[in-house]
Amino acid sequence: MLFMGLTLGLAGKILLGVSVILVHGKITHEKRIDGIVLMEMRREQILAIMGVILMIVGYLMELSHFGLI
């Protein structure tokens, strides 16, 4: 049960992170937006990617702590 809870929680977080990354990617291709805004959107996109990576690493650490891997 713990494994399923951790896995579903991670899946939800990753889906949320990926949706943010996709939206930021589409907005940065828009030509009518100010350059400063585009730079900030790219920065946020990089932070979202780093966040997803940290969630995966944390998940693996939790599984290791509970002896599930």
C-alpha positions in Angstrom: 0.0 0.0 0.0 2.9 2.4 0.8 4.5 1.7 -2.5 1.3 2.4 -4.4 0.8 5.6 -2.5 4.3 6.9 -3.1 4.0 5.9 -6.8 0.7 7.6 -7.4 1.9 10.7 -5.5 5.0 10.9 -7.7 2.9 10.3 -10.9 0.6 13.2 -10.0 3.5 15.6 -9.2 5.3 14.6 -12.4 2.1 15.2 -14.5 1.8 18.6 -12.9 5.4 19.5 -13.6 5.3 18.2 -17.2 2.1 20.2 -17.9 3.9 23.4 -16.6 6.9 22.6 -18.8 4.7 22.1 -21.8 2.7 25.3 -21.3 5.9 27.3 -20.8 7.3 25.8 -24.0 4.3 26.8 -26.0 4.2 30.3 -24.6 7.9 30.9 -25.3 7.3 30.2 -29.0 4.7 33.1 -29.1 6.2 36.1 -31.0 3.9 38.7 -29.5 5.3 38.5 -26.0 8.0 40.8 -24.6 11.5 39.4 -24.6 11.9 39.9 -20.8 8.8 37.8 -20.2 10.2 35.1 -22.6 13.5 35.0 -20.7 11.6 34.6 -17.4 9.4 31.8 -18.9 12.5 29.9 -20.0 14.0 30.3 -16.5 10.8 28.9 -15.0 10.8 26.0 -17.5 14.3 25.1 -16.4 13.3 25.3 -12.7 10.3 23.0 -13.4 12.5 20.4 -15.1 14.8 20.5 -12.1 11.8 20.1 -9.8 10.7 17.0 -11.7 14.2 15.5 -11.4 14.3 16.2 -7.7 10.9 14.6 -7.2 12.1 11.4 -8.9 15.3 11.4 -6.8 13.3 11.9 -3.7 11.0 9.1 -4.6 13.9 6.7 -5.1 15.3 7.8 -1.8 12.0 7.1 -0.1 11.7 3.7 -1.7 15.2 2.9 -0.6 14.5 4.0 3.0 11.5 1.8 3.3 13.3 -1.1 1.8 11.1 -1.3 -1.3 14.0 -1.4 -3.7 
